[in-house]
Amino acid sequence: MTAYIVDAVRTPRAKARPDGGLAALKPHELVGGLIDALDQRNGGAARKADALILGAVGQVGAQGANVALVSKMHAGLPDDAFAFSLNNYCVSGLTAIGQAANMVEAGNAKTALAGGVEMMSRVPFMGDRADYYEDASFPHRTRYIPVVVAADRLAEDIGVSRQEMDEAALRSQQRAAAAEGTALVKSRIPLNGLDREEPARASTTAESLAAMEPAFAPLGEQYAEALNGRTIDHRHTVAHAPPMCDGAGLSLVSAAAEGARARIVAYAEAGGDPEASLTAGFTAMDRALAKAGMTLDDMDRIEFMEAFAVTIVKFTRERKVDLDKVNVGGGHMAKGHPMGATGAILLSSLLDALDAADGRYGIVVAAGAQGVGAAMVVERLDH
């Protein structure tokens, strides 16, 4: 592709509760803080962007009224810059960046700001109250069930053990703790006095993980009819589930290579089996790698979204990757999942990881409920 990432930044992730570290702010203020940072880091280039594209899942309340347009006006972007919001579930932030790349490659913009924002302290999970969540007219394989129930079903279907999930969760927490104060967080922008990943639990141990009980059987019972009467062996504990949180991520995408941190080598979206729910990220990953003419072995760093423990276990088990390349600064199980912002946050984390390793190629992979996935291969330019 002839599209470049000039820079990418992210907020810390904060607990999604009234006393959380970012809860006093509004979604457009999170985005505005990142635009300020991009502007300061790049000689005023951010406020000259032709467009702002934002992913957000809960597009109601504080995130309604076209949160991208609201953020554009709040941040003082030019009147003639256009802005739109999109919802592609938990891959929204990466989808927004992919759309920006397509836009600049097609000549519809010279530069575009793109990413995502989600403040779950203000707009809770399923806060849009969509009819689809309860619509019994859909065939059972396409009926909505909460993604953690789908994760438990997938873990049972592919035989992921409790020990495998505990090991993945502990690795995520340990790496998140070790990343603090290093180059792995250089593009994380402090906001509202918060300068760390608030949901992370550095005190996590193998013993504390092993003592936890599976947490989501009551939710499975609530959705028994949608599950067509299937009884699931629930395996995920709260430690295997990414905490709900507030956060945002933003990239400045350009048609010009000058001053850019990375080139977008390939980008892919994918749909998938809605019943398997969390597997479309694998398809998107394979598509992006095929477009790039590369394999996972060519990647110096990999940011693979920990959409519950089952997905990262499935990835590391099936793809036989070098674990020293994967989620080197910790993952979602430790740091949290601000849904529409996640893909953009992971891309920023990937660029930091490549810089810290003096690496060249990296890939970010994201997945979401009901079979959505996206992946992007990038080449670091200063290598």
Secondary structure, 3 states (H helix, E strand, C coil): CCCEEEEEEECCCEECCCCCCCCCCCHHHHHHHHHHHHHHHCCCCHHHCCEEEEECCCCCHHHCCCHHHHHHHHHCCCCCCEEEEECCHHHHHHHHHHHHHHHHHCCCCCEEEEEEEEECCCCCCCCCCCHHHHCCCCCHHHCCCCHHHHHHHHHHHHCCCHHHHHHHHHHHHHHHHHHCCCHHHCCECCECCECCCCCCCCCCCHHHHHCCCCCCHHHHHHCCCCCCCCCCCCCCCHHHCCCEEEEEEEEEEECCCCCCCEEEEEEEEEECCCCCCCCHHHHHHHHHHHHHCCCHHHCCEEEECCCCHHHHHHHHHHHCCCHHHECCCCCHHHHCECHHHHHHHHHHHHHHHHHHHCCCEEEEEEEECCCEEEEEEEEECCC
